[in-house]
Amino acid sequence: MSAFIIRRWWLIRNRFISSIALALVVPSILSTVTVLGTKNIVIRSINGQPYEVWVLPGLMMFMGAILITPLIYRDFFDLRIHNKALIPMTLAPVRKSTIILGILISALFEVLAVMSIGLGIYNIIFPQTVTISHSFNILSYAIIFVLLYGNIIILLSLLTERISVFISAILTTLITIMFACGVLIEFDFFPLTMSTVFQYFPLSMVSIACRSNMFIHTFDTFNTITPIVMTILLIIFNSYLLKRKMKQ
């Protein structure tokens, strides 16, 4: 695992200036564009929380999805298609699940660093919105969210060989997360049947559990454990798929 973390640090160091710029620009743009416009339409959530407080967990999770997408794309699609770094990794005497976890967790550290900066920027734009307990809760569930989403992107990366298909799948997934997973829009704004279905999406469960913990101080066991189990199952399946793709 340490080798993957060192590799990630080398990659960050080679694009250090752009990484710093990304860490400042992405949270600022997402916070201002998403919240400043929407909170004039949705002033409070259904349970009475100010919109800028209610949307914070989902906004950070959506940011995590955006940030980890190019990292997964590079390692599991671009490098695989062009027969570069991924092939030597898979030839090493380690399990395929170790490779997937190593790349995911090392990327997660980078994403969490940017998200932490994002929480600080958000607190500057919307003072006294982010507390220490909120930050800990959001980052904890963001880890579950990013690991699950990362495995979904790995699955899409390994299932296709064409860049156009992959990009279309990524955009569809991000749009689904934005509108159907309760990160930016409450489920109650949709018709009852749609909202019921949306709430059972594994990624939706993470945002539901996070807000349950934040706003009503209740640990939602089902909506917390289910995404974790789904992540483990996806790691197992992706490991098998990676082995088949590499013909090893």
N, C-alpha and C positions, 0 to 999 in steps of 0.2 A: 504493500500500500504506500509506503514511503517513497518508492520509486515513482509512482504516479503523481504524488504531491510535488516532488522535485521537478518532474517533467512539466507540470502545470505552472510552477513558479518560473521555469525557464521561458515558457511561452508568454507569460505575463510580462516578464522582464524585457522580452524582445519587442513588445508593443506597449511599453509602460505608459508613455504619454497618452496614447489613444485609450488605454484602460482607465486612466485617471479621468480623462474627458468623458468617457462613457459613464463612469460612476457618478459624475455630476450632472450630466445632461439628461440621461434617461429618467432618473427619479424626478427631476425638475419638470420635464415635459409631461410625463404621465400624471403627476400631481396636479399641475395647473390646468392642463387640457381636460382631464377627466373630472376633477372635482369642482373647479371654479365655475364651469359651465353647468354641470348637472345639478349642483346643490341649489341652484336657483329654480330648478324644476321640481326636484325631490328634496324638500327642505328637511324632512325627517323620515326615518324609516318607519315601518309599520309598528314596531315596538317602541317608538318614541325617541330613538337615538338620533342625534344630529347626523346628517348624511356624511359629513367629512369624517366623523368618528366611525360610523357603520361601515363605510366603504374601505377603510384603511386595511383590514386584513386581506380582503380580496384584491385590492390594488397592489399590495406587496407580493401576493401570490402570482398575479398576472405579470408583474415585473420579473419575478423569478423565472416564469415560463419564457418570456421574451429573451432574457439574458442567457439561459442555458441552451436555447435552440441552436444558435450558431456553433456552440461548443460541441454539441452532439452531432450536428451536421458534419463538422470537420472530421471528427474521429471515426464515426461509423458509416458515413456516406462518402464524403469526398476522398478520404484516404483509402477507403476500401475499393471504390470504383477505379482509382488511379494506381492501385497496387503499391501503396506506400506504407506508412508506419504501422497500420493495423495488422498486416500480414506477419511481420516479425514478432509482434506482440503475441499473436495467436500461436506461433511456433514455439514460444517459450514454455517451459515445463510447469505451467500454472493452469488452473481451471479457467474455463471460459467465463464462469460466473465471477471469478476474481478480477478478470480484465474488465468486465462490465461494471462491477462495483468500484474498481479502482478509478476508472475514467469518470464515473458518475460522482463519486464522493470528492475527488479532486476538483471537479468542476463546481460542485456544490459549495466548496470553500470560497471560490471566487464569487459565486452568486450571492452567498450570505454576506460577504464583505460589502458588496455594492448595495444590498438591501439594507444593511445597517447604516450606510451613508444615506440611503434613501429615507430611512426613518428620521434621521437628523434633519434632512432638508425639509421633510414634510412638517416637522415640528416648528421649523422656521416660518414656513408658509402659513401654517395653521397652528398658532401658539397654543400650548397647554392641551393639545390633542393626544400626544403620545406620552404615556407614562412608562415607567420601567417595567411594571407588571404586564402592560399591554405589549411592550416590545418583546419581552421574553415569550409571551404566549404566541404572538404572531410569528416570530422566528422559529419556534418549536413546530408549529403546524406547517409553516412554509417549507421546512425540511421534508415533511411527509409529502406535501404537494409537489415539490420539485422532483423528488425521487420517483414518484408515481408518473408524473408528466414526462420526466426524462426517459423512463422505460417505455412509455408509449411512443416517444420520438425514435428511440432505438429500434423498436418494432417496425415502425414505418420505414426507417432507414434500411433495415435488412430485408424488407419485403419488396423493395423496388430497386431498379437499376437506372431509372430515367429521372433526370433532374426535374423535368416539368411535372411529372407525377408526384415526386417528393415535395416540391414547393407547393403544389396545389393541396396536397394532404396536410402540410404544415399550416397553411393559411386557413383551411377549413377547421382544423383543430383549434387554432387560436381564436377564431371567430366564435366557435362553439363555447369555448371557455369564457369568452367575454360576455356572451349574452345568455347562455344556458346553464352555467355552473354557479350562478349566484355570487360571482365575485364583484360585479359592478351594478347588477340589477337584481332586485329582490324577486324571488319566485312568485310572490303574490301578485305581481304585475301581469303575469301570464294567466291564460285560462286554467281552470282547476286541473284538467287532465294533463296539460303540458307541464304545469308546475310539479305535479305529482311524479311524473316521469323524470323530470330534470333533477329532482332531489335525490334520486337513486343513482345518478352518475357518480362513480367513485371520486372524481375530482370535486364534485359538488359537496360530497360528504365532508371533505376536509374543511371547506369554508364554513359549513354549518356547524361542525364541531368546534371550530375556532371561535366563532361568534357566541356559541352557547357557553363556552368557558369564559369569554370576556364579559358578556353582558348579563347573563343570568347565573354565572358562577357555578355551572353544572358541567361535570365531565361527561361528555356524550360518548359512552363506551362503543356503541355500535358504529357510529359515524367516524370514530377514531381508529378502531381495530380493522374494520373492513378495508379501507384504503391501504393499510399496512400489509394485510394479507394479499391484496391484489398486487402490490408492489413485489412481494416475494415470489408470487406465482409468475409474474412477468419476467423477473430476473431468471427464473428457471427456464421459462420458454425461450427467452432471448438467448440464453446460453446455448440451448439446443439448436436454435436457428443459426446462431453465429458459427457453430461447429459445422453445420450442414453447408452454409454459404462458403466457408473456407475449405470445405471438403477435407476435413481432418478427422 
